[in-house]
Amino acid sequence: MHHKFAFIMHPRYNVRADMGDWLAPFSLVPDWAWPIAFDRLPLPPMITGKVFFPHQPKDEAGILITLPFTPAQMLTLPRSRVQAKLDQAVDVARDMGAKIIGLGALTAPISAGGKTLAKRTDVGVTNGNAFTAAMTLAGIERLLPLLPSDPLIAIVGATGSVGGCLTRLFARRHSGRLLLVARNKGRLDALAAETRSANVEVDISLQMDDVKKADLVVLLEQGL
Ligand SMILES: NC(=O)c1ccc[n+]([C@@H]2O[C@H](COP(=O)([O-])OP(=O)(O)OC[C@H]3O[C@@H](n4cnc5c(N)ncnc54)[C@H](OP(=O)(O)O)[C@@H]3O)[C@@H](O)[C@H]2O)c1
Protein backbone atom coordinates (compact mmCIF):
# COMPACT_ATOMS: atom_id res chain seq x y z
CA MET A 1 0.00 0.00 0.00
CA HIS A 2 1.54 3.33 -0.99
CA HIS A 3 0.29 6.87 -0.58
CA LYS A 4 -0.37 8.73 -3.77
CA PHE A 5 2.00 11.63 -4.41
CA ALA A 6 1.96 14.78 -6.48
CA PHE A 7 4.93 16.63 -7.91
CA ILE A 8 4.48 20.32 -8.64
CA MET A 9 6.63 22.04 -11.25
CA HIS A 10 6.49 24.60 -14.06
CA PRO A 11 7.65 24.55 -17.69
CA ARG A 12 11.37 25.05 -18.20
CA TYR A 13 13.02 27.78 -20.29
CA ASN A 14 11.77 26.22 -23.54
CA VAL A 15 8.08 26.44 -22.65
CA ARG A 16 6.87 25.41 -26.08
CA ALA A 17 8.82 22.12 -25.97
CA ASP A 18 7.63 21.23 -22.47
CA MET A 19 4.00 22.14 -23.12
CA GLY A 20 4.15 20.48 -26.55
CA ASP A 21 5.34 17.25 -24.91
CA TRP A 22 2.14 17.30 -22.90
CA LEU A 23 -0.32 18.24 -25.69
CA ALA A 24 1.09 18.11 -29.24
CA PRO A 25 -0.88 21.14 -30.58
CA PHE A 26 0.85 23.34 -27.97
CA SER A 27 4.11 22.92 -29.88
CA LEU A 28 2.56 25.17 -32.55
CA VAL A 29 2.26 28.07 -30.12
CA PRO A 30 5.34 30.27 -30.57
CA ASP A 31 7.74 30.91 -27.71
CA TRP A 32 6.88 34.60 -27.38
CA ALA A 33 3.18 33.83 -26.81
CA TRP A 34 3.59 31.67 -23.71
CA PRO A 35 4.59 34.33 -21.16
CA ILE A 36 1.78 36.57 -22.42
CA ALA A 37 -0.80 33.77 -22.20
CA PHE A 38 0.40 32.78 -18.72
CA ASP A 39 0.29 36.39 -17.59
CA ARG A 40 -3.09 37.39 -19.03
CA LEU A 41 -5.23 34.25 -19.06
CA PRO A 42 -6.70 32.92 -15.81
CA LEU A 43 -5.13 29.49 -16.33
CA PRO A 44 -5.33 27.02 -13.44
CA PRO A 45 -2.51 24.63 -12.50
CA MET A 46 -2.65 21.76 -15.00
CA ILE A 47 -2.35 18.01 -14.47
CA THR A 48 0.27 17.24 -17.11
CA GLY A 49 1.25 13.70 -16.25
CA LYS A 50 0.50 10.57 -14.27
CA VAL A 51 3.00 8.15 -12.77
CA PHE A 52 2.56 4.38 -12.65
CA PHE A 53 5.01 1.88 -11.19
CA PRO A 54 5.79 -1.19 -13.34
CA HIS A 55 4.72 -3.61 -10.60
CA GLN A 56 1.31 -1.91 -10.25
CA PRO A 57 0.58 -0.70 -13.78
CA LYS A 58 -3.11 0.00 -13.09
CA ASP A 59 -2.62 1.82 -9.82
CA GLU A 60 -1.93 5.55 -10.27
CA ALA A 61 1.03 6.26 -7.99
CA GLY A 62 1.42 9.95 -8.61
CA ILE A 63 0.43 12.98 -10.61
CA LEU A 64 2.45 15.79 -12.13
CA ILE A 65 1.00 19.27 -11.79
CA THR A 66 2.35 22.19 -13.83
CA LEU A 67 2.01 25.82 -12.78
CA PRO A 68 1.27 28.09 -15.75
CA PHE A 69 4.34 30.30 -15.33
CA THR A 70 7.68 30.47 -17.09
CA PRO A 71 10.83 30.23 -14.90
CA ALA A 72 11.30 34.00 -15.28
CA GLN A 73 7.72 34.63 -14.17
CA MET A 74 8.20 32.36 -11.16
CA LEU A 75 11.00 34.68 -10.06
CA THR A 76 9.71 38.09 -11.13
CA LEU A 77 5.91 38.16 -10.78
CA PRO A 78 4.61 39.38 -7.41
CA ARG A 79 5.33 36.63 -4.91
CA SER A 80 1.71 36.70 -3.67
CA ARG A 81 0.49 35.85 -7.17
CA VAL A 82 2.89 32.93 -7.61
CA GLN A 83 2.15 31.70 -4.09
CA ALA A 84 -1.62 31.81 -4.78
CA LYS A 85 -1.12 29.61 -7.85
CA LEU A 86 1.02 27.23 -5.82
CA ASP A 87 -1.72 27.04 -3.14
CA GLN A 88 -4.19 26.26 -5.92
CA ALA A 89 -1.91 23.46 -7.19
CA VAL A 90 -1.70 21.99 -3.70
CA ASP A 91 -5.53 22.01 -3.56
CA VAL A 92 -5.66 20.18 -6.91
CA ALA A 93 -3.18 17.60 -5.61
CA ARG A 94 -5.17 17.06 -2.43
CA ASP A 95 -8.45 16.79 -4.33
CA MET A 96 -6.84 14.15 -6.58
CA GLY A 97 -6.03 12.10 -3.47
CA ALA A 98 -2.34 12.97 -3.05
CA LYS A 99 -1.06 12.59 0.50
CA ILE A 100 2.46 13.88 -0.10
CA ILE A 101 3.52 16.68 -2.41
CA GLY A 102 7.00 17.33 -3.81
CA LEU A 103 7.97 20.89 -4.63
CA GLY A 104 9.85 20.77 -7.92
CA ALA A 105 12.01 23.32 -9.74
CA LEU A 106 11.46 26.90 -8.54
CA THR A 107 8.36 26.06 -6.49
CA ALA A 108 10.68 25.29 -3.53
CA PRO A 109 12.68 28.55 -3.52
CA ILE A 110 9.59 30.73 -4.02
CA SER A 111 7.90 29.10 -1.03
CA ALA A 112 11.01 29.42 1.19
CA GLY A 113 11.68 25.71 0.87
CA GLY A 114 8.00 24.95 1.61
CA LYS A 115 7.75 27.10 4.75
CA THR A 116 4.89 29.13 3.28
CA LEU A 117 2.91 25.88 3.06
CA ALA A 118 3.71 24.80 6.61
CA LYS A 119 0.26 25.84 7.80
CA ARG A 120 -1.35 23.17 5.64
CA THR A 121 -2.28 20.13 7.64
CA ASP A 122 -4.29 18.36 4.92
CA VAL A 123 -1.20 17.14 3.00
CA GLY A 124 2.50 16.53 3.58
CA VAL A 125 4.92 18.72 1.65
CA THR A 126 8.59 18.05 0.91
CA ASN A 127 11.13 20.29 -0.79
CA GLY A 128 13.39 17.34 -1.59
CA ASN A 129 15.85 17.88 1.25
CA ALA A 130 14.57 14.81 3.11
CA PHE A 131 15.32 12.77 -0.01
CA THR A 132 18.83 14.27 -0.16
CA ALA A 133 19.33 13.32 3.50
CA ALA A 134 18.15 9.76 2.83
CA MET A 135 20.47 9.44 -0.19
CA THR A 136 23.38 10.83 1.85
CA LEU A 137 22.70 8.25 4.56
CA ALA A 138 22.68 5.53 1.90
CA GLY A 139 26.08 6.82 0.73
CA ILE A 140 27.45 6.74 4.28
CA GLU A 141 26.14 3.19 4.71
CA ARG A 142 28.06 2.10 1.61
CA LEU A 143 31.26 3.60 3.01
CA LEU A 144 30.91 2.23 6.57
CA PRO A 145 32.40 -1.22 5.77
CA LEU A 146 35.52 0.53 4.36
CA LEU A 147 36.14 2.62 7.49
CA PRO A 148 38.18 1.62 10.58
CA SER A 149 36.17 0.07 13.39
CA ASP A 150 34.20 2.53 15.54
CA PRO A 151 34.69 5.37 13.03
CA LEU A 152 34.16 9.03 13.86
CA ILE A 153 31.78 10.63 11.36
CA ALA A 154 31.83 14.42 11.10
CA ILE A 155 28.73 16.13 9.73
CA VAL A 156 29.47 19.73 8.73
CA GLY A 157 26.24 21.72 8.56
CA ALA A 158 24.57 19.24 10.91
CA THR A 159 21.95 21.73 12.09
CA GLY A 160 20.76 22.59 8.58
CA SER A 161 17.74 21.30 6.74
CA VAL A 162 19.58 18.34 5.17
CA GLY A 163 22.13 17.91 7.98
CA GLY A 164 19.49 17.83 10.73
CA CYS A 165 17.47 15.19 8.92
CA LEU A 166 20.61 13.14 8.19
CA THR A 167 21.83 13.34 11.81
CA ARG A 168 18.45 12.20 13.16
CA LEU A 169 18.21 9.39 10.59
CA PHE A 170 21.72 8.17 11.39
CA ALA A 171 21.09 8.25 15.15
CA ARG A 172 17.84 6.33 14.71
CA ARG A 173 19.34 3.57 12.58
CA HIS A 174 22.97 3.23 13.67
CA SER A 175 25.28 3.19 16.62
CA GLY A 176 28.58 5.05 16.50
CA ARG A 177 30.33 8.35 17.04
CA LEU A 178 29.24 11.65 15.48
CA LEU A 179 30.93 15.03 15.42
CA LEU A 180 28.40 17.74 14.57
CA VAL A 181 29.92 20.93 13.12
CA ALA A 182 28.30 24.33 12.47
CA ARG A 183 28.67 27.92 13.75
CA ASN A 184 25.64 28.27 16.05
CA LYS A 185 26.38 26.55 19.37
CA GLY A 186 22.79 26.69 20.69
CA ARG A 187 21.42 24.78 17.72
CA LEU A 188 24.29 22.28 17.87
CA ASP A 189 23.69 21.67 21.60
CA ALA A 190 19.98 21.10 21.01
CA LEU A 191 20.59 18.63 18.17
CA ALA A 192 23.26 16.79 20.14
CA ALA A 193 20.92 16.47 23.15
CA GLU A 194 18.17 15.14 20.88
CA THR A 195 20.31 12.54 19.10
CA ARG A 196 22.71 11.42 21.84
CA SER A 197 21.84 7.97 23.20
CA ALA A 198 23.36 4.89 24.76
CA ASN A 199 24.34 3.81 21.23
CA VAL A 200 25.30 7.11 19.68
CA GLU A 201 28.07 9.28 21.08
CA VAL A 202 27.67 12.89 19.93
CA ASP A 203 30.22 15.72 20.16
CA ILE A 204 29.87 19.18 18.73
CA SER A 205 32.38 21.68 17.35
CA LEU A 206 32.37 25.22 16.02
CA GLN A 207 35.81 24.68 14.47
CA MET A 208 36.08 23.30 10.97
CA ASP A 209 39.65 22.14 11.80
CA ASP A 210 38.20 19.49 14.10
CA VAL A 211 37.04 17.42 11.14
CA LYS A 212 40.69 16.36 10.76
CA LYS A 213 39.99 13.86 13.58
CA ALA A 214 37.17 12.22 11.64
CA ASP A 215 37.31 9.07 9.55
CA LEU A 216 34.54 10.35 7.29
CA VAL A 217 33.50 13.97 6.69
CA VAL A 218 30.04 14.77 5.31
CA LEU A 219 29.84 18.33 3.95
CA LEU A 220 26.37 19.85 4.16
CA GLU A 221 27.13 23.45 4.96
CA GLN A 222 25.55 26.23 3.00
CA GLY A 223 27.14 26.68 -0.42
CA LEU A 224 28.44 30.01 -1.71
N1 LIG B 1 22.41 17.78 -4.20
C1 LIG B 1 21.20 18.00 -3.76
O1 LIG B 1 20.26 17.42 -4.20
C2 LIG B 1 21.03 18.96 -2.62
C3 LIG B 1 19.76 19.14 -2.08
C4 LIG B 1 19.62 20.00 -0.99
C5 LIG B 1 20.73 20.71 -0.51
N2 LIG B 1 21.92 20.54 -1.11
C6 LIG B 1 23.13 21.26 -0.61
O2 LIG B 1 23.37 20.82 0.74
C7 LIG B 1 23.88 21.91 1.49
C8 LIG B 1 23.02 22.15 2.74
O3 LIG B 1 21.71 22.56 2.36
P1 LIG B 1 20.64 22.90 3.47
O4 LIG B 1 19.35 23.23 2.76
O5 LIG B 1 20.64 21.84 4.53
O6 LIG B 1 21.25 24.27 4.07
P2 LIG B 1 20.87 24.99 5.44
O7 LIG B 1 19.56 24.52 5.96
O8 LIG B 1 21.06 26.44 5.20
O9 LIG B 1 22.00 24.50 6.46
C9 LIG B 1 23.32 24.94 6.37
C10 LIG B 1 24.11 24.34 7.52
O10 LIG B 1 25.47 24.68 7.36
C11 LIG B 1 25.93 25.37 8.54
N3 LIG B 1 26.92 26.32 8.07
C12 LIG B 1 26.75 27.35 7.23
N4 LIG B 1 27.90 27.98 7.01
C13 LIG B 1 28.85 27.31 7.71
C14 LIG B 1 30.25 27.48 7.90
N5 LIG B 1 30.91 28.48 7.31
N6 LIG B 1 30.89 26.63 8.69
C15 LIG B 1 30.25 25.60 9.29
N7 LIG B 1 28.91 25.38 9.16
C16 LIG B 1 28.22 26.24 8.38
C17 LIG B 1 24.66 25.98 9.13
O11 LIG B 1 24.74 26.18 10.54
P3 LIG B 1 25.29 27.57 11.15
O12 LIG B 1 24.53 28.67 10.47
O13 LIG B 1 25.05 27.45 12.61
O14 LIG B 1 26.73 27.60 10.80
C18 LIG B 1 23.67 24.83 8.89
O15 LIG B 1 23.88 23.82 9.83
C19 LIG B 1 23.90 23.14 0.56
O16 LIG B 1 25.21 23.26 0.06
C20 LIG B 1 22.92 22.76 -0.53
O17 LIG B 1 23.22 23.39 -1.74
C21 LIG B 1 22.11 19.67 -2.13
The ligand as a Gaussian input file, in Angstrom:
#p B3LYP/6-31G(d) Opt

LIG

0 1
 N       22.411000      17.782000      -4.198000
 C       21.199000      17.997000      -3.755000
 O       20.257000      17.415000      -4.195000
 C       21.026000      18.964000      -2.623000
 C       19.756000      19.136000      -2.081000
 C       19.620000      20.003000      -0.990000
 C       20.725000      20.705000      -0.513000
 N       21.924000      20.541000      -1.108000
 C       23.127000      21.263000      -0.607000
 O       23.366000      20.823000       0.737000
 C       23.880000      21.908000       1.489000
 C       23.020000      22.146000       2.740000
 O       21.712000      22.561000       2.357000
 P       20.639000      22.901000       3.472000
 O       19.353000      23.226000       2.759000
 O       20.641000      21.838000       4.525000
 O       21.251000      24.267000       4.067000
 P       20.867000      24.991000       5.441000
 O       19.558000      24.521000       5.959000
 O       21.058000      26.442000       5.197000
 O       21.995000      24.496000       6.457000
 C       23.322000      24.941000       6.368000
 C       24.113000      24.338000       7.524000
 O       25.472000      24.684000       7.361000
 C       25.932000      25.365000       8.542000
 N       26.924000      26.316000       8.069000
 C       26.754000      27.348000       7.225000
 N       27.899000      27.978000       7.007000
 C       28.845000      27.311000       7.710000
 C       30.251000      27.485000       7.896000
 N       30.911000      28.481000       7.308000
 N       30.894000      26.625000       8.694000
 C       30.247000      25.597000       9.291000
 N       28.905000      25.385000       9.164000
 C       28.223000      26.243000       8.382000
 C       24.657000      25.977000       9.127000
 O       24.736000      26.183000      10.541000
 P       25.288000      27.574000      11.150000
 O       24.527000      28.672000      10.472000
 O       25.053000      27.453000      12.610000
 O       26.733000      27.595000      10.798000
 C       23.672000      24.825000       8.887000
 O       23.882000      23.815000       9.830000
 C       23.901000      23.137000       0.557000
 O       25.206000      23.263000       0.057000
 C       22.920000      22.759000      -0.530000
 O       23.220000      23.390000      -1.739000
 C       22.107000      19.672000      -2.133000

